[in-house]
């Protein structure tokens, strides 16, 4: 059964004229077809080229939008033409949300933010992450030389698109000591196909030429990265 927040988000975005995919912890749940662990928020991947379309869509639905600017600083987007474009994260807040806490910054429109660390149970907060693609590939945001065919990067569960587990783990590999990330890796890896495991191995070696702790356990192959 699909998670309630995922069902609600799918209905919210049904009229959105662009592609999206569930990512983060909920993408792992969709791959496993069960709840893996507690999740603090819901993450959605959208193509970078569709950023302004998404912003206008969410604003029309009554959401307030903030773009990440680094070091817990966010900028409220009142006009899609007035963005700082410093990060790929966009925080969408619905009236009544009490877990996304803001303090005014030194400049107008800027705020310091903090998320209360508890399980999200209502659809009043969504984090969108903007990703790059070309005509046939999903490009890893931290190294666009690492690519995955779109047909393999975006999977489906119950009609809901989600980012493939090998890509989710690749993103989580940047902070393997973060709460839950090692658990995600150990839970998901054995259930991935051999091809998915091999792709992750090559991607990790490409992303971390000096080595990575997960490379000690992920299966290896001589096949080229794609």
GUKOLKOL-66907 format. One record per residue: y, z, x of N, C-alpha, C in turn; residue in three letters. Coordinates in steps of 0.1 Angstrom, whole numbers, plus 2048, in hexadecimal, padded with zeros to 3 digits. Layout:
<lumlums>
LUMLUM; n.Y; n.Z; n.X; ca.Y; ca.Z; ca.X; c.Y; c.Z; c.X; res
LUMLUM; Y; Z; X; Y; Z; X; Y; Z; X; ALA .
...
</lumlums>
This chain:
<lumlums>
LUMLUM; n.Y; n.Z; n.X; ca.Y; ca.Z; ca.X; c.Y; c.Z; c.X; res
LUMLUM; 7F4; 800; 808; 800; 800; 800; 80C; 800; 809; UNK .
LUMLUM; 816; 7F8; 805; 823; 7F7; 80D; 82B; 804; 80C; UNK .
LUMLUM; 831; 809; 817; 83A; 815; 816; 845; 813; 80C; UNK .
LUMLUM; 849; 81D; 805; 853; 81C; 7FA; 860; 817; 800; UNK .
LUMLUM; 864; 81B; 80B; 871; 817; 811; 871; 808; 814; UNK .
LUMLUM; 865; 803; 819; 863; 7F5; 81C; 864; 7ED; 80F; UNK .
LUMLUM; 85E; 7F1; 804; 85E; 7EA; 7F7; 86D; 7EA; 7F2; UNK .
LUMLUM; 874; 7F5; 7F3; 882; 7F5; 7EE; 88A; 7EC; 7F7; UNK .
LUMLUM; 888; 7EC; 804; 890; 7E3; 80C; 88D; 7D4; 80A; UNK .
LUMLUM; 881; 7D1; 807; 87D; 7C4; 804; 884; 7BF; 7F8; UNK .
LUMLUM; 885; 7C7; 7EE; 88C; 7C4; 7E1; 89B; 7C2; 7E4; UNK .
LUMLUM; 8A0; 7CB; 7EC; 8AF; 7CA; 7EF; 8B2; 7BD; 7F6; UNK .
LUMLUM; 8A9; 7B9; 7FF; 8AC; 7AD; 807; 8A7; 7A0; 801; UNK .
LUMLUM; 8A1; 7A1; 7F5; 89B; 795; 7EF; 8A4; 78A; 7ED; UNK .
LUMLUM; 8B1; 78D; 7EB; 8BB; 782; 7E9; 8C2; 77E; 7F5; UNK .
LUMLUM; 8BE; 784; 801; 8C5; 781; 80D; 8C0; 773; 812; UNK .
LUMLUM; 8C9; 76A; 814; 8C5; 75C; 818; 8C3; 75A; 827; UNK .
LUMLUM; 8BA; 763; 82D; 8B7; 762; 83B; 8AA; 769; 83D; UNK .
LUMLUM; 8A4; 767; 849; 898; 76E; 84D; 89A; 77C; 852; UNK .
LUMLUM; 891; 785; 84F; 891; 792; 855; 883; 797; 857; UNK .
LUMLUM; 882; 7A2; 85F; 874; 7A7; 861; 876; 7B6; 863; UNK .
LUMLUM; 86D; 7BE; 85D; 86C; 7CC; 860; 869; 7CF; 86E; UNK .
LUMLUM; 86F; 7D8; 875; 86C; 7DB; 883; 86B; 7EA; 884; UNK .
LUMLUM; 86A; 7EF; 891; 869; 7FD; 893; 85C; 803; 88E; UNK .
LUMLUM; 85C; 810; 88B; 850; 817; 886; 84A; 812; 87A; UNK .
LUMLUM; 852; 80D; 870; 84C; 808; 864; 845; 7FB; 866; UNK .
LUMLUM; 848; 7F3; 871; 841; 7E7; 874; 833; 7EB; 879; UNK .
LUMLUM; 832; 7F6; 880; 825; 7FB; 884; 81C; 7FF; 878; UNK .
LUMLUM; 823; 805; 86E; 81C; 809; 862; 817; 7FD; 85B; UNK .
LUMLUM; 81F; 7F2; 85A; 81B; 7E6; 853; 80F; 7E0; 85A; UNK .
LUMLUM; 80F; 7E0; 867; 804; 7DB; 86F; 7F7; 7E3; 86D; UNK .
LUMLUM; 7F8; 7F0; 86D; 7ED; 7F9; 86B; 7E8; 7F9; 85C; UNK .
LUMLUM; 7F1; 7F6; 853; 7EF; 7F7; 845; 7ED; 806; 841; UNK .
LUMLUM; 7F5; 80F; 848; 7F5; 81D; 845; 800; 823; 84C; UNK .
LUMLUM; 804; 830; 847; 80E; 837; 84E; 809; 83D; 85B; UNK .
LUMLUM; 810; 83A; 866; 80B; 83E; 873; 811; 84C; 877; UNK .
LUMLUM; 81E; 84E; 874; 825; 85B; 877; 832; 85B; 86F; UNK .
LUMLUM; 839; 866; 871; 846; 867; 86A; 851; 85E; 870; UNK .
LUMLUM; 859; 858; 868; 864; 84F; 86C; 871; 854; 868; UNK .
LUMLUM; 87B; 854; 872; 888; 859; 86F; 891; 84F; 868; UNK .
LUMLUM; 88D; 842; 869; 896; 837; 863; 88E; 82B; 862; UNK .
LUMLUM; 894; 821; 85C; 88E; 814; 859; 896; 809; 861; UNK .
LUMLUM; 88F; 801; 869; 895; 7F7; 871; 891; 7E9; 86C; UNK .
LUMLUM; 89B; 7E0; 86C; 899; 7D2; 868; 89E; 7C9; 872; UNK .
LUMLUM; 896; 7BF; 876; 89B; 7B5; 880; 8A0; 7A9; 878; UNK .
LUMLUM; 8AC; 7A4; 87C; 8B2; 798; 876; 8B7; 78F; 882; UNK .
LUMLUM; 8B7; 782; 87F; 8BB; 779; 88A; 8CA; 77B; 88D; UNK .
LUMLUM; 8CE; 77A; 899; 8DC; 77C; 89D; 8E5; 772; 896; UNK .
LUMLUM; 8E1; 766; 894; 8E9; 75B; 88E; 8ED; 75F; 880; UNK .
LUMLUM; 8E5; 768; 87A; 8E8; 76C; 86C; 8EF; 779; 86A; UNK .
LUMLUM; 8F5; 77E; 875; 8FB; 78B; 875; 906; 78C; 86A; UNK .
LUMLUM; 90F; 783; 86A; 91B; 784; 860; 916; 782; 852; UNK .
LUMLUM; 90C; 77A; 850; 906; 778; 842; 901; 785; 83E; UNK .
LUMLUM; 8F9; 78C; 846; 8F4; 799; 843; 8FF; 7A3; 840; UNK .
LUMLUM; 909; 7A4; 848; 914; 7AD; 846; 91A; 7AB; 839; UNK .
LUMLUM; 91D; 79F; 835; 924; 79D; 828; 91A; 7A0; 81D; UNK .
LUMLUM; 90E; 79D; 81E; 904; 7A0; 814; 903; 7B0; 811; UNK .
LUMLUM; 902; 7B7; 81C; 901; 7C6; 81B; 90D; 7CC; 815; UNK .
LUMLUM; 919; 7C7; 81A; 925; 7CC; 814; 927; 7C9; 806; UNK .
LUMLUM; 922; 7BE; 801; 923; 7BA; 7F3; 91A; 7C3; 7EB; UNK .
LUMLUM; 90F; 7C9; 7F1; 906; 7D2; 7EA; 90B; 7E0; 7EA; UNK .
LUMLUM; 917; 7E3; 7F0; 91C; 7F0; 7F0; 91A; 7F9; 7FC; UNK .
LUMLUM; 914; 7F3; 807; 911; 7FA; 813; 91D; 7FA; 81C; UNK .
LUMLUM; 91F; 805; 824; 929; 806; 82F; 922; 803; 83C; UNK .
LUMLUM; 928; 7FB; 845; 921; 7F6; 851; 928; 7FB; 85D; UNK .
LUMLUM; 920; 7FE; 867; 925; 803; 874; 91D; 7FC; 87F; UNK .
LUMLUM; 924; 7F6; 889; 91E; 7F0; 894; 91D; 7F9; 8A0; UNK .
LUMLUM; 912; 7FA; 8A7; 910; 803; 8B2; 919; 7FD; 8BE; UNK .
LUMLUM; 91F; 807; 8C5; 928; 803; 8D0; 924; 80B; 8DD; UNK .
LUMLUM; 919; 812; 8DC; 914; 819; 8E8; 918; 828; 8E8; UNK .
LUMLUM; 910; 830; 8EE; 913; 83F; 8F0; 917; 845; 8E3; UNK .
LUMLUM; 90F; 842; 8D8; 910; 849; 8CB; 91E; 845; 8C4; UNK .
LUMLUM; 924; 83B; 8C9; 931; 836; 8C3; 92E; 82A; 8BA; UNK .
LUMLUM; 934; 82A; 8AE; 932; 81F; 8A5; 940; 81A; 8A0; UNK .
LUMLUM; 940; 80E; 89C; 94C; 808; 896; 94A; 803; 888; UNK .
LUMLUM; 952; 808; 87F; 950; 804; 871; 954; 7F5; 86F; UNK .
LUMLUM; 94C; 7EE; 868; 94F; 7E0; 866; 955; 7DE; 858; UNK .
LUMLUM; 962; 7DC; 857; 968; 7D9; 84B; 969; 7CA; 848; UNK .
LUMLUM; 96B; 7C3; 853; 96C; 7B4; 853; 962; 7AE; 85D; UNK .
LUMLUM; 959; 7A6; 858; 94F; 7A0; 862; 956; 799; 86D; UNK .
LUMLUM; 962; 795; 86C; 969; 78E; 877; 96E; 798; 881; UNK .
LUMLUM; 96E; 7A4; 87E; 973; 7AF; 888; 967; 7B7; 88C; UNK .
LUMLUM; 960; 7B2; 896; 954; 7B9; 89C; 956; 7BA; 8AB; UNK .
LUMLUM; 950; 7C5; 8B1; 950; 7C6; 8BF; 944; 7BF; 8C6; UNK .
LUMLUM; 939; 7BE; 8BF; 92D; 7B7; 8C4; 928; 7BC; 8D1; UNK .
LUMLUM; 928; 7C9; 8D3; 924; 7CF; 8DF; 915; 7D2; 8E0; UNK .
LUMLUM; 90F; 7D4; 8D4; 900; 7D7; 8D3; 8FA; 7CF; 8C8; UNK .
LUMLUM; 8ED; 7D0; 8C7; 8E6; 7C8; 8BD; 8E2; 7D0; 8B1; UNK .
LUMLUM; 8E7; 7DD; 8B0; 8E4; 7E6; 8A5; 8EF; 7E7; 89B; UNK .
LUMLUM; 8EB; 7E6; 88E; 8F4; 7E7; 883; 8EF; 7F2; 87A; UNK .
LUMLUM; 8F7; 7FC; 877; 8F3; 807; 86E; 8F9; 805; 860; UNK .
LUMLUM; 8F1; 805; 856; 8F5; 803; 848; 8F3; 810; 841; UNK .
LUMLUM; 8FE; 815; 83B; 8FE; 822; 834; 901; 820; 825; UNK .
LUMLUM; 8F9; 826; 81C; 8FC; 825; 80E; 902; 832; 80A; UNK .
LUMLUM; 90B; 832; 800; 912; 83E; 7FB; 908; 849; 7F8; UNK .
LUMLUM; 90B; 855; 7FC; 902; 860; 7FA; 8F9; 864; 806; UNK .
LUMLUM; 8F8; 85B; 810; 8F1; 85E; 81C; 8F7; 86A; 823; UNK .
LUMLUM; 8EF; 874; 827; 8F3; 880; 82D; 8ED; 882; 83B; UNK .
LUMLUM; 8E5; 879; 83F; 8DF; 87A; 84C; 8E6; 873; 858; UNK .
LUMLUM; 8EE; 869; 854; 8F6; 861; 85E; 904; 868; 85F; UNK .
LUMLUM; 906; 870; 869; 912; 879; 86A; 91C; 872; 873; UNK .
LUMLUM; 929; 871; 86E; 934; 86B; 876; 93F; 874; 878; UNK .
LUMLUM; 945; 872; 884; 951; 879; 888; 95B; 86F; 88D; UNK .
LUMLUM; 968; 86F; 888; 972; 865; 88C; 973; 865; 89B; UNK .
LUMLUM; 974; 858; 8A0; 977; 856; 8AE; 985; 856; 8B2; UNK .
LUMLUM; 988; 852; 8BE; 996; 852; 8C2; 99E; 846; 8BD; UNK .
LUMLUM; 996; 83B; 8BA; 99D; 82F; 8B5; 999; 82D; 8A6; UNK .
LUMLUM; 9A2; 828; 89E; 99F; 825; 890; 993; 81C; 88E; UNK .
LUMLUM; 98A; 820; 885; 97E; 818; 883; 973; 81C; 88B; UNK .
LUMLUM; 975; 825; 895; 96A; 829; 89E; 965; 837; 89A; UNK .
LUMLUM; 958; 83A; 89C; 953; 847; 899; 948; 84B; 8A3; UNK .
LUMLUM; 946; 857; 8A5; 93A; 85C; 8AC; 930; 85F; 8A1; UNK .
LUMLUM; 923; 85C; 8A4; 919; 85D; 899; 90D; 865; 89E; UNK .
LUMLUM; 907; 86B; 895; 8FA; 872; 897; 8F1; 871; 88B; UNK .
LUMLUM; 8E4; 86E; 88E; 8DB; 86E; 883; 8D3; 87A; 883; UNK .
LUMLUM; 8D2; 880; 877; 8CA; 88C; 875; 8BB; 888; 876; UNK .
LUMLUM; 8B4; 88F; 87E; 8A6; 88B; 881; 89C; 891; 877; UNK .
LUMLUM; 89B; 88A; 86C; 891; 88E; 862; 88C; 881; 85B; UNK .
LUMLUM; 881; 882; 855; 87B; 876; 84F; 884; 870; 844; UNK .
LUMLUM; 886; 863; 845; 88E; 85C; 83A; 885; 85A; 82E; UNK .
LUMLUM; 88A; 85E; 823; 883; 85D; 816; 88A; 855; 80C; UNK .
LUMLUM; 897; 852; 80E; 89F; 84A; 805; 8A5; 83E; 80C; UNK .
LUMLUM; 8A6; 833; 804; 8AC; 827; 80A; 8BB; 828; 80A; UNK .
LUMLUM; 8C1; 830; 813; 8CF; 832; 814; 8D4; 82F; 823; UNK .
LUMLUM; 8CB; 82B; 82B; 8CE; 828; 839; 8C4; 81D; 83E; UNK .
LUMLUM; 8CA; 812; 844; 8C2; 808; 84A; 8C8; 804; 857; UNK .
LUMLUM; 8C0; 803; 862; 8C5; 7FE; 86E; 8C0; 7F0; 870; UNK .
LUMLUM; 8C9; 7E7; 872; 8C6; 7D9; 875; 8C8; 7D6; 884; UNK .
LUMLUM; 8BE; 7CF; 889; 8BF; 7CB; 897; 8BF; 7BC; 898; UNK .
LUMLUM; 8C8; 7B6; 89F; 8CA; 7A8; 89F; 8C2; 7A2; 8AB; UNK .
LUMLUM; 8BA; 798; 8A9; 8B1; 792; 8B3; 8B4; 783; 8B4; UNK .
LUMLUM; 8B1; 77E; 8C0; 8B3; 76F; 8C3; 8A6; 768; 8C1; UNK .
LUMLUM; 8A8; 75B; 8BC; 89D; 752; 8BB; 8A1; 744; 8C0; UNK .
LUMLUM; 897; 73C; 8C3; 89A; 72E; 8C4; 892; 727; 8B9; UNK .
LUMLUM; 890; 71A; 8BA; 88A; 713; 8AF; 87B; 717; 8AC; UNK .
LUMLUM; 875; 71D; 8B6; 867; 720; 8B4; 863; 72E; 8B9; UNK .
LUMLUM; 86C; 735; 8C0; 869; 742; 8C6; 872; 74E; 8C3; UNK .
LUMLUM; 86C; 75A; 8C3; 874; 766; 8C2; 876; 76A; 8D1; UNK .
LUMLUM; 883; 76D; 8D4; 887; 771; 8E1; 889; 780; 8E3; UNK .
LUMLUM; 882; 786; 8EC; 883; 794; 8EF; 892; 797; 8F3; UNK .
LUMLUM; 898; 7A1; 8EC; 8A7; 7A3; 8EE; 8AA; 7A7; 8FC; UNK .
LUMLUM; 8A1; 7AF; 902; 8A5; 7B4; 910; 8A1; 7AA; 91B; UNK .
LUMLUM; 89A; 7A0; 918; 897; 795; 921; 893; 789; 91A; UNK .
LUMLUM; 89C; 780; 917; 899; 774; 90E; 88F; 76B; 915; UNK .
LUMLUM; 88B; 76D; 921; 881; 765; 927; 873; 768; 922; UNK .
LUMLUM; 872; 774; 91C; 866; 779; 915; 867; 774; 907; UNK .
LUMLUM; 85D; 76B; 903; 85E; 765; 8F6; 850; 766; 8EF; UNK .
LUMLUM; 851; 766; 8E2; 845; 766; 8D9; 847; 75C; 8CE; UNK .
LUMLUM; 83D; 753; 8CC; 83E; 749; 8C1; 841; 751; 8B4; UNK .
LUMLUM; 84A; 74B; 8AC; 84E; 751; 8A0; 843; 754; 897; UNK .
LUMLUM; 839; 74B; 897; 82D; 74C; 88E; 825; 758; 892; UNK .
LUMLUM; 826; 75C; 89F; 81F; 768; 8A3; 828; 775; 8A4; UNK .
LUMLUM; 835; 773; 8A5; 83E; 77E; 8A5; 840; 785; 898; UNK .
LUMLUM; 840; 77D; 88D; 842; 782; 880; 836; 781; 878; UNK .
LUMLUM; 831; 78D; 873; 824; 78D; 86B; 828; 792; 85D; UNK .
LUMLUM; 81E; 792; 854; 821; 795; 846; 817; 7A0; 841; UNK .
LUMLUM; 81C; 7A9; 839; 813; 7B2; 832; 818; 7B3; 824; UNK .
LUMLUM; 810; 7AF; 81A; 815; 7B0; 80C; 821; 7A8; 809; UNK .
LUMLUM; 823; 79D; 811; 82F; 795; 80F; 83B; 79A; 816; UNK .
LUMLUM; 83A; 7A5; 81E; 845; 7AA; 825; 844; 7A6; 834; UNK .
LUMLUM; 84E; 7A0; 83A; 84D; 79C; 848; 850; 7A8; 851; UNK .
LUMLUM; 848; 7A8; 85C; 84A; 7B3; 866; 848; 7AE; 874; UNK .
LUMLUM; 84E; 7B4; 87E; 84D; 7B0; 88C; 83F; 7B4; 891; UNK .
LUMLUM; 839; 7AB; 898; 82B; 7AD; 89D; 82B; 7BA; 8A6; UNK .
LUMLUM; 81F; 7C1; 8A7; 81F; 7CD; 8AE; 821; 7CC; 8BD; UNK .
LUMLUM; 81D; 7C0; 8C3; 81F; 7BF; 8D1; 82E; 7BE; 8D4; UNK .
LUMLUM; 836; 7B9; 8CB; 845; 7B9; 8CD; 84B; 7C7; 8CB; UNK .
LUMLUM; 846; 7CE; 8C1; 84A; 7DC; 8BE; 848; 7E4; 8CB; UNK .
LUMLUM; 83B; 7E3; 8D0; 838; 7EB; 8DC; 841; 7E7; 8E8; UNK .
LUMLUM; 843; 7DA; 8E9; 84C; 7D6; 8F5; 85A; 7DC; 8F4; UNK .
LUMLUM; 85F; 7DD; 8E8; 86C; 7E4; 8E6; 86B; 7F3; 8E9; UNK .
LUMLUM; 861; 7F9; 8E4; 85F; 807; 8E6; 85C; 80A; 8F5; UNK .
LUMLUM; 858; 800; 8FD; 854; 803; 90B; 860; 807; 913; UNK .
LUMLUM; 86C; 805; 90E; 878; 808; 916; 87A; 817; 917; UNK .
LUMLUM; 873; 81F; 90E; 874; 82D; 90E; 867; 834; 90A; UNK .
LUMLUM; 85C; 832; 912; 84F; 837; 90E; 84E; 846; 90C; UNK .
LUMLUM; 857; 84D; 911; 857; 85C; 910; 85E; 861; 903; UNK .
LUMLUM; 864; 858; 8FB; 86B; 85B; 8EF; 860; 860; 8E5; UNK .
LUMLUM; 864; 869; 8DC; 85B; 86F; 8D2; 854; 864; 8CA; UNK .
LUMLUM; 847; 864; 8CA; 83F; 85B; 8C2; 83C; 84E; 8C8; UNK .
LUMLUM; 843; 84A; 8D3; 841; 83D; 8D8; 833; 83B; 8DF; UNK .
LUMLUM; 82F; 846; 8E7; 822; 845; 8ED; 817; 845; 8E2; UNK .
LUMLUM; 819; 84D; 8D8; 80F; 84E; 8CD; 80E; 840; 8C6; UNK .
LUMLUM; 81A; 839; 8C4; 819; 82C; 8BF; 811; 822; 8C7; UNK .
LUMLUM; 813; 823; 8D4; 80C; 81A; 8DD; 7FD; 81D; 8DD; UNK .
LUMLUM; 7F9; 82A; 8DD; 7EB; 82D; 8DD; 7E4; 82A; 8D0; UNK .
LUMLUM; 7EC; 82B; 8C5; 7E6; 828; 8B8; 7E4; 819; 8B5; UNK .
LUMLUM; 7EE; 811; 8B9; 7EE; 803; 8B6; 7E6; 7FA; 8C0; UNK .
LUMLUM; 7E7; 7FD; 8CD; 7E1; 7F4; 8D7; 7D2; 7F1; 8D4; UNK .
LUMLUM; 7CA; 7FA; 8D0; 7BC; 7F7; 8CE; 7B9; 7EE; 8C2; UNK .
LUMLUM; 7C3; 7ED; 8B9; 7C1; 7E5; 8AD; 7C7; 7D7; 8AE; UNK .
LUMLUM; 7CE; 7D5; 8B9; 7D4; 7C8; 8BB; 7C9; 7BE; 8C0; UNK .
LUMLUM; 7CB; 7B1; 8BD; 7C2; 7A7; 8C2; 7C2; 7A6; 8D1; UNK .
LUMLUM; 7B8; 7A0; 8D7; 7B8; 79E; 8E5; 7C4; 796; 8EA; UNK .
LUMLUM; 7C8; 78C; 8E2; 7D3; 783; 8E5; 7E0; 78B; 8E5; UNK .
LUMLUM; 7E2; 794; 8DB; 7EE; 79C; 8DA; 7EF; 7A6; 8E6; UNK .
LUMLUM; 7E3; 7AC; 8EA; 7E3; 7B5; 8F5; 7E7; 7AE; 902; UNK .
LUMLUM; 7E2; 7A2; 904; 7E5; 79A; 910; 7F3; 796; 910; UNK .
LUMLUM; 7F9; 792; 905; 807; 78F; 904; 80F; 79B; 908; UNK .
LUMLUM; 80C; 7A7; 903; 813; 7B3; 906; 813; 7B6; 915; UNK .
LUMLUM; 807; 7B4; 91B; 805; 7B6; 929; 80E; 7AE; 931; UNK .
LUMLUM; 80F; 7A1; 92E; 817; 798; 936; 826; 79B; 933; UNK .
LUMLUM; 82A; 79E; 927; 837; 7A2; 924; 83C; 7AE; 92B; UNK .
LUMLUM; 833; 7B8; 92C; 837; 7C4; 933; 839; 7C1; 942; UNK .
LUMLUM; 830; 7B9; 948; 831; 7B6; 956; 83E; 7AE; 958; UNK .
LUMLUM; 842; 7A5; 94F; 84E; 79D; 950; 85A; 7A7; 94F; UNK .
LUMLUM; 85A; 7B0; 945; 865; 7B9; 943; 867; 7C4; 94D; UNK .
LUMLUM; 85B; 7C8; 953; 85B; 7D3; 95D; 854; 7CE; 96A; UNK .
LUMLUM; 85A; 7C6; 972; 853; 7C1; 97E; 84F; 7CC; 988; UNK .
LUMLUM; 855; 7D7; 987; 852; 7E3; 990; 847; 7EB; 98A; UNK .
LUMLUM; 842; 7E7; 97E; 837; 7EF; 978; 83C; 7F7; 96C; UNK .
LUMLUM; 832; 7FA; 963; 834; 802; 957; 828; 80A; 954; UNK .
LUMLUM; 82A; 816; 94F; 81E; 81F; 94D; 814; 819; 943; UNK .
LUMLUM; 818; 811; 939; 80F; 80B; 930; 806; 800; 936; UNK .
LUMLUM; 80B; 7FB; 941; 803; 7F0; 948; 7F6; 7F6; 94D; UNK .
LUMLUM; 7F4; 803; 94E; 7E8; 809; 953; 7DD; 808; 949; UNK .
LUMLUM; 7E0; 806; 93C; 7D6; 806; 932; 7D5; 7F9; 92A; UNK .
LUMLUM; 7E0; 7F1; 929; 7DF; 7E5; 921; 7D7; 7DB; 928; UNK .
LUMLUM; 7CE; 7D4; 921; 7C5; 7C9; 928; 7CD; 7BF; 92E; UNK .
LUMLUM; 7C8; 7B9; 939; 7CF; 7AF; 941; 7C7; 7A1; 93F; UNK .
LUMLUM; 7CF; 797; 942; 7C9; 789; 941; 7D1; 780; 94A; UNK .
LUMLUM; 7CB; 775; 94E; 7D2; 76B; 957; 7D9; 760; 94F; UNK .
LUMLUM; 7D8; 761; 941; 7DF; 757; 939; 7EE; 758; 93A; UNK .
LUMLUM; 7F5; 74D; 939; 804; 74D; 93B; 80A; 754; 92F; UNK .
LUMLUM; 816; 75A; 931; 81E; 760; 927; 824; 756; 91D; UNK .
LUMLUM; 823; 759; 910; 829; 750; 906; 82D; 758; 8FA; UNK .
</lumlums>
